[in-house]
């Protein structure tokens, strides 16, 4: 990457306000996962969509994601012994939106799933699944940073991931690196 950055909007004089922060960070493309569990109280599936998912450690195997303090679903997932991180495929936009904006058990209406080894929902059509339990939670501003221990995982199918970029969903294009990279 050569040249000077485009500073046409000028440097920030007031610091990173919420709108500018959101706008700048929206330029980082992320994958989308569905975190799912069985509600111990009702026995029904529960889930939420997350785009702040990452691997943390190989030994021990740990992953992490962020959840808003205002989430009504996270306490349900947290109460279960195991939950599943489903890596969503490109055609699963509707699943992501249903889990992000739906409420209660209606979130799973029309979403196919099976029970994973620990009982958490494995969403049909997901690229892969990772069965976890909470290892640590850290307060991080208006979110919780959840560090989770991986107990089981598998590739479910091949395909392109669901990508979130600039507050919307997009496509993934594969490039083969040239020899010079």
N, C-alpha and C positions, 0 to 999 in steps of 0.2 A: 504494500500500500504506500504509494508515493504521493507527494504533494501536501498541501496544507488542508486541514479540515475546513469545511464550509462553516463559517461563523456568521452567516448572514443575519442571524437573529441576535447576534451580539452575546457577549458573556453575561452570565447571570449576575445581577447586582444584589439580589435579595436571597440567594441561596436556593436550594432545591425545593420549591413549593410542590404540593401534591400533583398539580396538573403537569408541570414540567417533568417531574420525576416519572410519572406514569407514561408520558409521551416518549421520553428518552428510553426507558427500559422496555417499552413495547417494541423497540427495534431489535430486540434479542429474540430470535425464534426459539420456541420450545416445543417439545412433544406434549401430548396430553395423556394423562392416565385417569383411570377411574378407581378410586379406593372404595372397596366394598366389604361388607361384613353382614352377618346375620344379627339382627337386634335381639339381644338376650331376653328382653322383656316380652316381645311380641312373636319372635320366631320368624319375622319377615325380613327380606333383604333391605339393606340400607346402603347408600353410597353417595359419593360426591366426586366432582371432577376437579382435577388438580393439574396445573401446568408448571408448578415449582418443584419438580421431582428430580432427584439426582442420586447417583451412587456415592457412597461415603468411604467404605472400607472393604477390602477383600478379606482381611483376617482380623477380627471376625467379619462376616458378611453383613454390612449395614447399608441402608438407604435412608434418604431423608426427603421430606416435603414440608410445605408450609400450609397452615390452615388458619383462616380468619378467626379471631376470638368470638365473632358473632355467629359462627357456624352452629346451626342447630343439629346438624348431622354428626359432626365430629364426636360429641359426647356419646352418641349411640355406638359409633365405630370403636371408640376408646374403651367402652365397657365390654366389648367382646374379647375373647381370648386371642383370636387370630383375625386378621383382616387380609385382604388381597389387593395388591396393586396390579391392575390390568392395564397393559400398554395398548392404547387404542389405535386401531388402523384407520387409514384415510376415510373409508366409507362410514365410519362410526360417528360422524358429526351429530346425528340425532341423539345418540347415546350420551355424548358429552353434554349437549344442551339439556337433555332431560335430567341428568344428574346435577347440573349446575343450577337450573332454574325451577325444577319440579319440587314437590314437597311430599313428604311421607312416603308410604308404600306405592303411591301412584308413579313415583320415579321409575319403577321397574315394569310398568305396564308396557307390554310389547318388546321388552328387552329379554332375549334368551340368555339363559345362564344355567350352569351346573354347579354342584358343590365341589369345592376343592378338597384336598386331603385333610385340611383342618376345619372344613365346613363353610368357609367363606365363599361367596359367589364368584365363579370364574365366568366372565362375560363372553358369550359366543362371538367369535369373529375377532377377538383381541389378538394382537401379535404375540403376546407373551403374558405370563402372570408370575407374580412374586408374592408368596405367602409370608406374612410378617407378624410380629408383635411389637408393641411399643417398648423401646429400650430407654429412651429419654425424651423429655419435652422441655423446651426452653422458651421462655417468653421473649419475643422479638418484636417490639413495637406493637402494632395492632394485629399481629399474627402469633401463632405458636409454631415453632420449628420442631417437627417431630422426627426423631431419629428412631429407625425401626430395625430390628434384627430379622434377617432373612432366615426362614426355616425350610422353605421349599420353593422351587421355581421351575419353569419350563417354557420353552418356545411353544406357542400354540399353533401358529401358522406363519407363512411368509407373506410379505406385502409391504406397502409403504405406510409410514406412520401418519397419524393425524397431527398436524402442525398448527400452532397458535402463533400469530405474528400481527403486530399492530392492531391489537384488540379484535382480531378476526381469525378465521380459519384459513389455511392455505394449503398449497400442494408442495410436495417435496420433489425436487429434481436431482437426480444423481449425476455427478460429474466425475470423470476419471481424471485423477491428477496427471499433469504432464510430467515428464521426466525431470524438469527443472525445479519442481516443488519439493 
